[in-house]
Amino acid sequence: MATTGGLISSTGVGGLTLGGGIGWLARRYGFSSDNLRRAEVVTADGRIVVADDDTNPDLFWALRGGGGNFGVVTELTFHAHPVDTVLGGILLYRSDRAAEILAQYATWAAGIPDEMATLATFLTAPPEPVVPPELRGRPAFAVVLCHLGDHTQGRVALDRLRAGCPPDADLVQPMPYPSLQRMLDASALYGRRSYWKSGYIRRLGPDLQRFAVAAARTMPPPFSQIHIQQLGGAMATGSAGAVGHRDSAYVVNLVGSCHDAADDAAMIAWVRVAWAELEPAITGTYVNFLDGDDSTRVAGAYEPTAFARLKTLKRQWDPTNLFHINHNIPVE
């Protein structure tokens, strides 16, 4: 039994859920917050309250997408789903094929079933034994995927991409869901220095494809990445909570990452230069992907009426803005 978790196994369940929650199960089962059924909350005035559809329903609505603005959530109860062996893994390509593969991926992804979640990413191929020696440590492009349910359905969909875009390394196979959930853990090791900019787009068209390919050419190796994560499915059709921009097709994340503080300046500069070019195409914000200097972008995570409602509830539940060390919804 499982519910939507993050892209890696160490993602904290509280922050993930309160901000929405995108992960490998989300196209089939919705955001993490869509699967929340009950929360226990310590409020700013020290009370312990329950929030669900029947008790404090306004607070329950706000918790599902509004982040840590309304209290300290000490217990979460989820709707869990049967999840067994999944068809998942990575299709890896040489970087000089990225433009061709990304174009075909965009067309292919529009027709896949909701049971399949995908992430297109520009990265440095890891030095792992399963990666061909000629790719290890070199710039690469990858499609990471997870298909739930009937493997035949997944293979039929996947073979359409394989046929048009034969991978240089095919690492997709049946595996237990926890193995899939841990597959990218090495890309986000504890203590790594990171800076990012992110936002929603409605279409992965030619202009966005050209941007991504060009930005990847100047991306600092070996830890920085560009993620183009597919949305849709149950995320688009659900309506629970304050989560906004459900009509988005993808979320694009420019992930700057390094080990040494001496590399911070170059890493941050790459993200900011690329973001300046990408930002005009962005249609909204995913609050869990905001960085520390993104306070002016918080409102962009919500529909205008939802943000107005969140501010009203903030005044009700936290009138002194005690909970402000977060992507803050201000008390006005």
N, C-alpha and C positions, 0 to 999 in steps of 0.2 A: 504494500500500500504506500502511495506517495502522493504528494501534492507539488505544485510548481515551486522549485527551488531556483537558485541562481545558476550561472554558467559554470561555476566551480563549486567544490564541495564545502569550502570554508566560508562561504557567504553567510553573514549573520541573518538569522531568520527574522529578527525583529525589524531591523532597518529595511530589509528587503521587502517585507510585507507591508509595512506602513507607507512605503513610497510607491507601492504598486506591485513590483515583483515580476521581472521577465526572466524566463529560463526555458529549459529544453522541453518542458511539458506545456508551455503556455499557449501554443497554437491549438492544442487539443483541449486543455482544461482552463484556460484563462490565466490572468495575472494571479500571483500569489494572493493578493487581496480579494480577488473574486472568490477564492476558496476559503476565506476566513469566515467562521461561523459565530465566534464569540471571543471577546477580549476582556481580560481583567486589567483595570487601570488604576494607578495611584495618581490622583489629581493634584493640582498645584496647591490646594488647601489641605492636603494630607488624607483625603478620603479614599477608600477603596471601593470602586464601583465596577459594575458589570456593564458591558455594552454589547448588544446584539440586536436583532431585528425587532424585538419586543421591549427591551429595556434600554433606555437612552439611545434610541435609534439614530438621532442626529449625531451624537458622538460616534456611534458605530460607522455611520456614513463618512465622517471626517477622518477616522482612523484609516480607512481603506483608500490611501493615496495622499493624505495630508501630512504624512511624516510624523516626526516626534514632537509636534507642536502642542499637543493637547493633554499630555500626561505621560507617565512612565508605564508602559505596558509590561505587566509581569506574567501574563499567561495568555496564550493564544490557542484557540481550538479550531482545527481545520477540517474541511471535507477532504478525505483522502480517496484515492482511486487505485484500482488494481493495476500495477505496473510490474511486468516480469522482464523477460529478455527483450531488449530493444535491438533494432538494426541501426548501428551508429558507427561513427568514426570520422576519418578525414580523407578527403581527396586532395592530393598535393600536386602543385604545378610549378614549373619553372617561372620565374618572374617575367621573363620575356614573352610569356604566353598570357599574361594577366589581362591585357585589354580584350583579347579574343574570348577568353574564358568568362570574364565578368559580363560581357555582352550576352553570351549564350546563357549564363546563369540567370540573368535578369528575366529573360524570356521563359526559361524553364521553371523558375521558382513561382511564377504567376499561375502555373497550372498544377502544382503539387497538392496532395491532400492535406487536410488540417492535421492529420496524424504525424506529419513530418515537419520538424523545425530545422532551420538552416541558418548558418552564419558564414558569410563570405569575409575573408580576412587576408590582409597583407601582413606578412611576418618574416622573421628570419627562421628558416627551417631548423628545428632543434637537432642537436647532435645525438640522436637516439639510434639504436641499432636497427629499428624498423624503418628508418628513413634511408633511402639510397645514399651511398657515400658522396656521390656527385652533387647532392642537394644540401647536405648537412652544413649548417652555418652560413648558408647563402640566402639572399633575398628570395622569397617565394610567395605564391598565392595559394590559398586553400579554401575549400568548402567543407565546413564541419557540419555534421547533421546527426539527427536522432529521429528515428521513426518508431512510433508505438504501434502495437497491435499486429495485424497480419503481415508477416514478413514478405509474402508474395506481393502484396500491394506495394510495399516499400521498394522491393527490388525492381518492379516494373517502372515505378517512377524514377528510381535512381539510374536504371539502365538507359533511360532517355538522355540523361546528362552524360553518362559515360560514353554513349555512342557518339554524341556530338563533340565531347571534350574528353578524350581518353587521358586519364591522369598519368602523371609521371610516377606517382606512388599512390596505390589504392589501399587504404588502411581501414576500410569499412567492413564490418563483420557483425554477426550477432554477439551481444555481450550483455551481462547483467546491467541494469540501469545504474547501480552505484558505481560501476566501473566507468560508464559513460560520464557520470557526474564528476568523476575525479580526473578525467582525461586531460583537461586543460589546467590543472592545478599548478603545474610548474611554470605557467606563464604569469602567475600572480603570487609569487612567493612572499611570505611575510617579511616585512622590512624593506622591500623594494621601494625606491623613490618614484613617485608617479605624479603626473599632471595631465589633465585631459579636458577636452571640450566635446560636447555631444549634442545631438538634436534629432528630431524626427524629420523624415521626408515622406512625401506622398508617392513618389515614383523614382525608381532607379533608372533614369533615362540616360541618354548619351552624354549630356553635360556632366552629370554626377559621376558617370563612369570615367570620363576623361580626367575629372578632378582627382578621383581616388588613385588612378594609375600614376598621375604626375606627382601627387603628394607622397606616394610610396617611394618614389625615386630619391627623395631627399630625407627620408625617414631615418633617424639615428639608429644604427644597429647596436646590440642585437635584440633588445627587449621591447622597443616601441612597436606598436601595431596600429592598423586601421581595421576597425570592425564595422561591418555592414550587416546588422542583424535583422532577419526577416520577422515581421509581425503578422497581423491578420489572424484569421481563424477565430477561435473563441475570444481572443483579446478584442477583436472588432465587434463581436456580437453581444458581449457582456455589457452590463450597465451598473454593476455594483460599485458604490463608493464614489470618491471624488476624482479618481484617475481620469485624466483628460487625453484628448487626441487619439481616440481609439480608431479613427479612420486612417491612421498613418500606416504606410506600407513597410517602412524600415526605420530603425534608429541607427544613426552613424556615430561612431565613437572614435575620436582621435586620441589614442592612448600613448602618451609619452611616458617612458619608463627607463630608469637607469639604476645602477648600484652605487655609483660614486657621486658625492655631492659636487665634485668638480665638473661633472657632466650636466648638472642641472640647467645651466644657462642655455646650452645648445638644445637640450631636450624641450625646454619650455618655449624657446624661440620657434622651434619647428611646429609645435602645436599651435601657437598663436598666429603664425604666418598662414598655415593651412586653414585655420578656423576663419580668418579674415576672408578667405576666398569662399569657404563653404557656407558661412552664416547667411548670406542672402537667400539661399535655397531652403533654409530651415523653417519648418512650419510650427514647431513647438518644442517643448523641453520635457525630458524625462527626469523627474526630480532626483532619482537615485544616481543619475550620472552627472550631476552638477558638481563642480569643484568648489574650493573654498572662496574663490573670488567671483563667484557667479550669483551673488545675492540679488542683483538686479534682474535676474532671469527667473526667479521663483514663480512669479505670476504667470509666466509663459508655460508652466507645466499644466495649467488648468484652463478649462473654458471660463470665460468671463463671469458667467452667473455662478459657476461652482466656486471660483475664487472669492467672490463677494460673500457667498454663504460660509466659506471657510473662515473669513475674517470675522464674521458675526459670531461664529462658534468659538473662535479664539478668544474673543472678548468675554464670552460666557464662561468658558472653562479655564482660561488662563489670563485673567484681566491684567496682571502685572508683567506678562511675558516672561515668567520664570523660565519657561522652556524655550530658550533663544539660541542655545549653542547647536544650531541645526540650520537647515535651509528654511529660514524663518518666515512665517506668516505674521506680519506685524499687527500689533494692537494699535488701532487708530481711533 
